Amino acid sequence: MTRIVKAGIVGGAGYAGGELIRLLLLHPQVEICGVQSSSNHGQKVSSIHTDLFGDTELTFTKELPSDIDAVFLCDGGGANRTNNPLFDFPDSTRIIDLSKDNRVTPHPNKTFTYGLPELHRTNISTATNIANPGCFATAIQLALLPLAANKMLESDIHITCTTGSTGAGQTLKDTSHFTWRQNNLSTYSPFTHNHLLEIHAGLEHLQPSFSSEVIMIPQRGSFTRGIMACCTVSTSASIEPLYELYNAYYAAHPFVHISNANIDLKQVVNTNKCLIHLEKHANTLLIVSVIDNLLKGASGQAVQNMNLMFGIEETTGLKLKASAF
């Protein structure tokens, strides 16, 4: 008999919550039992996520039922969870936290597994609680994990990465306003982005001796969805063995694809895929990776983790076509 996972979402009014609802409505082994929103309870979900008009009659609630199998935390995390009964889930409920709270800092009462399937798939399949990775951390780690696994990171890593406006969340800010963002480009949090802790942890997991600098320059792009990360490292290896190394590392991972041709964002927007392209100049290797920040960088990866946790085929509900035009 096919297992049906009863799922709930906390903080369902934001971009990540909306994408989760869209994915889970179409997932053949999931029943959405509640979508919580403190500021929108009582309203139809489709009144906020207007792309779901005609697809669901769900309404936002103040609380979630207690008998759910899985809960997705899309609330942003932070101090508002402390002593809040909304976050007191039974031990039988599996948690997938999309905030940054439990990615690096241990939770005082629960054990969280870092949910990058291409790094920790075996541990994820037996985990009770998952810390879903950050979007930049996902794109950058996927670009570098094969090198770390082969102990080939011996130089500083230089990264320029550009994200769309949805990475800033749904609340309007000066730097996400259309009139500022359109036809514009800017950096933010250079050298200090909070995803660096995750990136170091992932690389050091595979290459414990790694001690070089990761120099990360994030940029705000003039588009809504997607991340492109351009990473450069020094290596004497030639391009053909490097492609073989990357293809071998990701052979068993259905969402990561290695392309000999150049890649672009439109190939991954609206999918859970990561595409990677390599180029070599003298002793410098360029690794380009692209993902959809709301899917492989957030909600799609959360569903991928849920599938692994419940023994569901990994790609279920995630076979999505890119918005290529």
N, C-alpha and C positions, 0 to 999 in steps of 0.2 A: 504494500500500500504506500502511495506517495506521501511523504511527510509535508504537511502544510505548516509553515512557520508563522506564528502570530506575532506581528511586529508593531512597535509603536515608535513615534518620533517626538522628541522633545525639541522645541524651538523650530517648529515646522514652517515658519513664515518667511525665512530667509532664502537665499539662493540655493544653499546646500539642501535645505529641507524641501524646497520645491522640486529639485532634481531627484531627490530620494523618492518622493511621492510618485513622480512620473515613472521612475524605474520600477518601483515596487507594485504599482498598479498593473504593470504588464508582466510581472514575474509570475510564472505558473505555480510556484510553490510558496507564495507569500500571501497572507491576508493582513491588510492594514487594519489594526484594531483601535488606533487612536493617533491623532496628530495634535500635539499640545502647542499652544501659543498663549502666553500670558496676556498679550495685548490685543489678541484677535479672537478670543474664545467666543463661541456662539456664531461666528461668521462662517460662511461657506469657504472651504479651501480655495475654490475657483474664483472667489472674489479678490483674493490676493495673488494667487498664481493663475492669472487669466488664461494661460496656455492650456490649463486643465479644464476649462469650461466645456461641458458636454461629456467629459470623461469620468467625472466622479461627483457624488453628492455628499462627500465627507464634509464635516464641519470641524473647526478647531475646538479643542476642549481645554479646560483648566488643568486637568490631570489625566493620567493614563490608567487603564485598568491594571490590576495587580497580577493578572494571570497570563501576561504576555511572555513569549519565548525570547524575544530579542528587542532591545531598545537602542535606537540611534540618537546620540546626543549631538544636536546641531545648535545648541544655545550659545556657543561662544566660550563657555567655561568661566573660570575665575571664581572670585569670592562669593558670588551669588549662589553657589551650590552648597556652601557651608551651612549645616543645620537646616537644610531645606528638605522637607519631607518628600518633595517631588522626586528627589534623587535617591530615595531609600528603596532600592529594588531588591526583591528576593534573590537569594543566592542562585536560584534556578534560572534567573533571567540573565541572558548574555548581553553584555554592554559593548557597543561600538561607539567610541567617543571621537567625534570629528574635531574637537577643540585641541589646543596645544597642551592642555593640562597634564596629561599623563604620558606624553611621548618620551620625555627625558627624566622628569622628576617623578620618583616613586610615589604612588598613592599610599596614604597612611593605613588603609584598611583592605585594599584590594590589589591584586596582582594584574598588571596590564602588560600584554604582549604587543610589541611594536608591529603594526600591521602592514608591512611592505611584503607582499607575497613572494616577490622575486628574491627576497632575502631570508624570510622566516616562514616559508609556507608550512613546513612540518609543525612548527610550534603553534602557528595560527590554527591549524586543524584540531588541536586539542585545547585551545585557550578558552577561558570563560569570559575574559574582558580584553578588548582590543583598543589600542591607541592608534587611530587612523593617521597616517603620515600627513605632513604639510605638502602643499602643492609644489613649491619650489624644491623641497627636500626630495619629493618623488622624482621629479624630472632630472635632478642633478645626480641623485644616487643611481638611478637607472643608467645614466650616461657613464658612470665610473665603476660600478660594481664588478664588471668582468676584469678590469685592471687590478682592482684590489684583491679579487679572488686568486689572481695569479701573481700577487706580490710585486706588481709593476709600477706602483705609485711611489716614485723616488724623487719627485720634484714638487715645487709649489704648483698648485692648481689655480688657474685663473679662469673666472666664470663671469660672463655677461649674460644676464637672463632677463627676459621681457615678458610681462604678464598683462592680461587684459583687465578692464575696469571692474569686472565681476569679482576679481581677487580682493577688492577693497570692501566687499560686503554690500548689502542692500541699502544701508543708511547713507544718505547723500552727504558727501564731503566736498571740500573745495576742489580736491584733485580727482574726484570722480564725476564732477559735473560735466555734462556734454560739451558746453561751450569752452571749458578749459582743456578737456581731454582730447577733443577732436583736433586732428592735424597738429598734435603736440607730442613731446617726448621728454621725460625727465627721469632722473635717478632718485632712489630713496633708500635709506638704511645701508649705504655702502659700507662694506667691511664688517657690519655688525648685525646683519639680519638674523632674527631669532631661529630660522631654520638651520643655521650653521651647526648648532649643537646636534641636531638629528643627523646631519650629513657626516660629521666627524664620527659619531657613534656607529653609523652603518659601515663606513669605510674601515674603521678600526676593528670592527667585528670580524671582517674578512682578512684584514692585514694589520695585525696587532702592532707591528713595528711602525705603522704610518705616523709620522710626526711633522709632516710638512704643513705649510700654510694653505688654507683654502680662502682665496681672495675673491669675494663674491660682490658683484655690482648689479643689483636689481634695477630694473627700469619699468616705468609705467608706459604701456603701449596705447596707441590710438585705435583700440579695437575692444570688443567686449569679452571674448572667451579665448583661452589658450595661453600656453607658456612655451617659449622657445629658450632653451639653455644652450649656450655655446661655451664649452669647456676646453681649455688647452693645457696639455701636459708635455713634458719632455720624455722622449723614449727613442731608443735606437732601433726598435723593432720596425720591420717593414709593414706596409699596409696589408698585404695579402694574409700573413699570419694573424694580424690584428682582427681582420674580418672573420677569420676562422675561429678565433678565440671568442669573439662576441656572439657569433652564431651558435657555438657550442654551449656557452653559458645560458642563453635564452631559449635553447631548443625545447625545453619542457615547459616554457612559460607562454601561454597562449596570447597574451596581450602585448608583448614586446616584439617588434619586428625590426630587423636590420636591413637598411636600404643602401645599395651601392650608388643609387642616384640621389641627387639633392632632395631635401624634404621641405615641406612647408606646413603651416598651421592648419590650413583647410583640410588636410588629409586626416586630421585627428579630432577636429571639433565635432562634438556630439557623439564621441566614442570613448571607450575605456582603453584605447590603444596608446602605446608609446612607440614612436618611430625614432630610430637612431641612425645617423649617418656619420661616417668617418672620412677624414681627409688628412693627408700627411704632407708637410713641407719641411725639408731638411730633418731635424730631430724634433720637430714640434708636431704633435698629434692634436687635431681638432675633432672633438666629439660633439655633434649637434643632436639634441633630443627635443621632441615636441610632444606635448600632451594637452588635453582639455583640462584646465584647472578645476572645473566643476565636476568632472567625471573621474578620470584616473587620478586627478589631484584632490578628490574629495568624495563625492557621493557614489560614483561608480566603483571606486576602490573599496568603499564601505560595503557595498553589495557583494563585491568579490570576496571580501573577508567573511561576510555572513555565509556565503555559499560554502566556503572552506570549513567554517566552524560547524555547520550543520550537515556536512557530508553531501552537499549538493554539487553537481558538476559545476566547475569553476566559472564557466562562461554563461551559465543560465541567467537569462534576463539581461544580458550585456552584449548581445550580438547586434550591434548598432551600426548603421551606416553613417559615414561622415557627411557633414553638410558642406559639400565640395564646391558649391556655387554661391 
